[in-house]
């Protein structure tokens, strides 16, 4: 236990940190020796007043000869900041008092609260990326399963492309032969006029960027594989 000799210090006495108990003892001796020499044997007591308290309270002292020892408890360090204490010496109705000692209690973090969910923000971001990758994979699958169709099947037919939201084919009004129109339609599909004829292609991306263009199968495999590895490590 750390001992502090109050009468040998100038200024405030740091008696511990907020909430500490039974780790610091304050020793008073000079005043008691003078009182005993002047008034004879008497009773020593100590009052402590914490910051903000309306009145002081007595604390237990261990008195041995001309020395009094105060063991600082958690009630004494419950309020951080400045406090004060004062010794009293009584003999046959006479009462003597020491100077007021200025005390100081350092603040601390207090009691521990509940643990926050570990990596909560990181886990949410990984889950969002996984959902985006899954949606991109579904769009890519739809682009392959529901390929373009010429309706009606004749030289006068037009290209019909799959609308994923409406879950049905829609007429692009682009003739299946001739023309020179380049269009983008639906979720990342486009028809391009080339010397070889109209070419339908999927406007893909190689990483999850947004919800408007499908991701390639290879990129989906890489993205989902990375996410699964991250989730497994949490």
VENTA-V960752 format. One record per helix or strand of 3 or more residues. SS is the DSSP state (h for helix, s for strand). FROM is the first residue (numbers start at 1). TO is the last residue. Records with the same first field share a line. If there is no record, write none. Layout:
SS: FROM-TO ; FROM-TO
This chain:
s: 2-5 ; 13-17 ; 24-28 ; 43-49 ; 57-59 ; 62-64 ; 67-71 ; 81-91 ; 94-97 ; 101-106 ; 149-151 ; 158-163 ; 168-175 ; 183-185 ; 189-194 ; 197-202
h: 6-8 ; 30-39 ; 120-145 ; 217-233
